[in-house]
Amino acid sequence: MHKITVTIKRDVPVKYLRAVCGVRYWEGASVNGSDGDQGSIPMRSGDEWCPVIDLDDGTILDWPEGITADIDYKVSDMDDNEVPK
């Protein structure tokens, strides 16, 4: 299990990290080999991309089966990451 440092300044074991990424250019991804509709990108929520990452194996939780993506986003400086509750 991985560890991160939280506000109370102690190490705690964690399994998942929720990334909240303010994406500037959605065109930096292709889904199933197509640069088509950027609204089809899994884990998109409005102007943010919000995957929950399993830190043990790097997989994204609840990623739709059969969907592949090549993602190379420029994200804004307002990004936020948190440990899911």
N, C-alpha and C positions, 0 to 999 in steps of 0.2 A: 504494500500500500504506500502511496506517495504522501508527502507532507507539504503543507503550505503554512506560511505565517499569517495569523489573523490579527485583528486590531488589538487584542489583549496581549499580544506579543508572546505567544507560546506556540509550539509546534503541535499540530493536531493531525491525525491520520485522515486522509481524504481519498475518495475513489473517483469522484466526478468534479469537473469544472464547467460552469456555464459561462460561455463567452458571449458578451453583448457587444457586437461590432457595428459601429456606424459606417456603413459601406459608402464610399464616394463614387465608385465606378462599378456598377453591377455587370458591365460588359466583360469583366475579368474572369468570367466563368463560362464553362460549357456544360450542358447536362445531356447525358447520353450521346456525346459527340457532336451536339448541335449548339451553336451560339444563339439559338432562337429566343423565345420568350423568357426574359429574366425573372418573371413572376413564378416560373416553375422550379426555382431553386429551393430545395428542401431547407427547412429551418429559417426561411425568410419571414420577418415580421415587420411589415411596413418598410422603413428605411434601414432596418437593422437585420443582421444575420446572427442568430442566437443558437448555436449548437451547444449541446451538452456532451462533453468529451470524457470518455472513460480513460483515466490516466494510466491504467495498467496496460492497455493495448492500443490506445490511440483511436479507437473507433468512436463514431458519433452515435449517441443513443437515439433510438427510434428512427434511424435513417431508413427510408423506404426501400424495401427489397427490390432488386432489379434496376435501381437507379444508380448511375455512375456520374461523377462530376469531376471536372478539373477546375479547381478554384484558385484564383490568384487575385485577391482583392486588395485595393488600397483602402485602408480604413482611416477614419478621422481620429483626432486626438482625444475625443470624448468617450472612448471605449471604456467598458466596465466589465469586470470578470468577477464571478462569485462562486462560492461553494453552494450547490443546491441544498435546500433543506429537506 
